[in-house]
Amino acid sequence: MGKSILCPYCYQKFDNNSIEVECDNNATNMSGELVCKKKRNEKFSKHWGNDLETHHIYQPKLGMFSFLTSYKPKPEKCPQCGGMSQKFVCPNCNNWLPKEMVEKGAEIISVIGGPASGKTNYIVTLIQQMKKYGNKLGLAITPQQVGRNKEEFTSKKYEKARENIFDFKMPVPKTAVAKHEIPWILRLESFTTGKAVYLVFYDTAGENFKDSESIKKNARYLKESKAVICVLDNLSVKKIKKVLEANEIENNDIATPFDETLTALETFQTN
């Protein structure tokens, strides 16, 4: 029996013996055409709501030992072009998953809060501090290259946002509402043991957190999270607002009122 894996994209659980592989062969023939031609990927396209193409998707050859224990990720031969690939994808949505995550799973942490509460800024700052001080804990922290394209890789998103906050002293632009959230995936490796674990951070747009129905629809991953961090803007607390008003201090804060966020969380807990 394989290990149960939770996909950080579609939130579906699957046995890692049922993992699939996407061919990673970008070689071309004399005519300049791809040796392993790309075609529309139904699962991938359905998940993202776009017409998206990938190389050939296939299942790895499993020996009897894998069925009795669990699949150990290794280079697999593409039956279409003969190329070797270690690009593993979820069998339900065909999103790319890191090799070690396929073997060992991941720890999921959700970061939630109302619109304009600073969730993305919090995540970026947290990653920056982990990278800065991780060596003191004997840990190497690496944002992963996982996503549909290079612009969506955690490493790319992090560098762009880190530059905004720490170099230009500007907040990260507001998270856009999307059909599916793109997770931030980090690899934590121990200097001592050489073992690694994966942390998956979800940064959902605040509009997806406006009430319990939206939470149910857009943030199913909350139920699967090992931890939930709720980001609240101090200026959204009524008492603080009143103190500022009484002292004639201008407050242009646009974050969701604290009461609304608290009500949404409480309602979600009871459903």
N, C-alpha and C positions, 0 to 999 in steps of 0.2 A: 504494500500500500504506500502511495506517495504522500508527500507533505501537503497539507492544505495551504494554499496561497490566496491572499486577497488582492485582487488587481487594484492598484491605486487610481485607475482611470474609470473603470465601469463599476467598481465596488462589488464585482461578482467573485465568489470563491470558486476555486478549481483545484483539482489534484495536480501536483506538478508533473505527474506522469503524462498528463494530457497537454503539456506545453507544446506550442508550435514554434517553428523557426521561419524567419524571413530571410531569403537569399540576400547576401550582401555583395554580390558580384557586379561591379560596375564596369567590367571590361567591355570593350566594343570590338566588333569584327572589322574587316577591311572596308566595309561600306559605312562605318561609323555608327552602326546600330548596336544597341546593347545585346550582349550575348544572352543574358537572362532578361528577356523583355518584361517591362512593367505592364500591369493591367489594373483596371478598376478593382479595388478591394471592397467587397460588399460590407463586411463587418466594420472595417475601418471607416468607410464613408458614412455608414448609418450612425456610428457613434458620434462623429463630428458634424454631421449634417452637411457634408460637402462631397463632391466627387473627387475621391483621392485614389491615387495609384500606388502600388507597391510592387516589389519584385515577387517572385513566386513564394507562396507560403506552403510549408510542408511539415509533417510530423517527424520527429527524430526516430531512429530505429532503437527500440527498447529491448534489451535482453531480459531474460528471466529474472536476473538479479534485481533489475530496476523495478519490475512489477512487485517483487517481494519486499523491497525496501523503498527507495524513492529515486527519481531521476537525478543523476549527477551531470550538470551541464558540461558539454564538451563540443568541439567543432563537429558540425553535422554536414553531410554531403547533400547538395541540392539535386533532386532527381531530374530536374529540367535542364540544368547546364553543367552539373558536375562540380561546381564551385563549393568551397567550404565556408560555412557561416556559423557564427555564435551570436547572432542577433535574435534573441528569443522574444516571442510576442504572446500576449494573452490569447487563449483560444476563443474567448468570447467577443473581444473588441479589436484584437490584433494590434494593440498598442505595445510599443517596445518596452521590455523590462530588463533591468540589469541581471547579469548572470547569477550573482550571489543571492539576489532577491528571489530568483526562481528556485534556488536550492534551500534557502533558509527563511524566506518571508521578510517582513519589514514591520517596524513599529510606526503606527500611524498617530500623528498628533494634529488636531484640528485647531485652527486659529479663527475665531468667529467674532462678530461684533457688528454694530449698525453701520450704515454708510458714513464715510468720513471719520471713522474712529481711529484710523491709523494702523490697520492690520498689516498691510504690506510693509510699511516703514518698520514695524515691530519685528517682522520676520527677517528682513534684510539686516537690521541691527543685531539681531540674535545670531544670525549666521556669521556676521563680521566678528562678533565677540568670541564665538566658538572657534573661528579660524585663528584669531589672535592669541587666545589663551589655551587652546586645545592641547598644545604640546606640554603644558604644565600638568595636564591630566593624563599625559601619555597617549593622546588621541590625535589622529590626522583627520581633518574634516574636508571633504571634497564634494562640491556641488556636482551633480551628475549630468551627463550629456544624454538626457532622455526626453523625447518629445517628438512632435511631427516634423519639425524642421529646426535648423540651428538657432533661429530667433527665439524659440520656445524652450530651448535647453535650460535647465536650472542654472548652469554655469553662466550662460549668456544673460539670462534675466537678472541674476545676482550682480554681475559685474556692472551692468547698465544702471541698476537701482543703487548700488553701492556708490557709484560715481556721483549720482544725483545728490545723495544724502551727505556723503563725507567729503567730496571734492567741491561741489557747487553749493552745498548747504541748502539744498532745496528738497522738499518732500517728494515722494514718488507719486506720479500721476494716479488718479483714482482708478481702481480696478474695474474693467469693463464687465458688464453682465454677459455671460456666455452660456451656451447650452450645456457645456460640461466644463468644469474647472480643470485647469492644468496644474497638477501638483508640483511642489518644490521637493525634489528628491536629493537627500544628502547621504554620503557614505562616510561612516565613522569607523576608522581602523585603529586597533590597539597596537602601539609600538611594541609592547611586550609579547603579546600572543600572536600578532599578525592576523587575528580574526577581525572580521568586519560586520557591522550591522547597518541597516538602512533606516533612515528617518524620513518619513513622508509628511510634509506640512501642506495642509490645505488652506488656501487663502481665498475664501469665497467673497464675491462682490456683496457689499452691504445690503443691496436691494434683495438678495436671496435670503436675508435674515430678518425681513421686516415683520413677519408673523409666523405662527406655528405651521400654517399650511405651506408657506414658502420653504420653511426649514425641511419639512417632510419631503417636498418635491425636489429641492435643489441641494440638500445637504445630507443625503442618506449616510454618508461616511461617518457622521457623528456617532451612530450606533456601533460602528466598528473601531472607533478610536480608542487608543490606550489612554489618551489624555486630551482634554479640551482646554484651550486657553481662550478666555473671553476678554477681548480688548475693549475698554471703556474710556471715553474721553471725559476727564474730570469736569470740563466745562459743560457737559451734558447733564450734570446733576442739578436738580431744581434749586436746592439750597445754595449751592455755589453761585448759580445764576442770580439768585435774589441778592446775595451779598455783593456781587459785582454791581448790580443795578443800584443798590442802596448807596454804594460809594461812587456812583456815577462813572464806573469804569466800562468803557466800550467793550462789548463782547460780540464778535461776528462769527462765533462758532456755528458750524452747520451740521455737527454730528447728531445722530439720532438720540432723542432724549433717553436718559438712563432708564426711566420707568418703562418705556416701550421695549427696550432690549431685555430688561428683567422679566417683563410679562411674557415675552416670546419664549424665553428660556424655561420659565415655570410651566407654561402651557405645553411645551414640547416634552418636558419630563413626565407629565401626567398622562400623555397620550400613548 
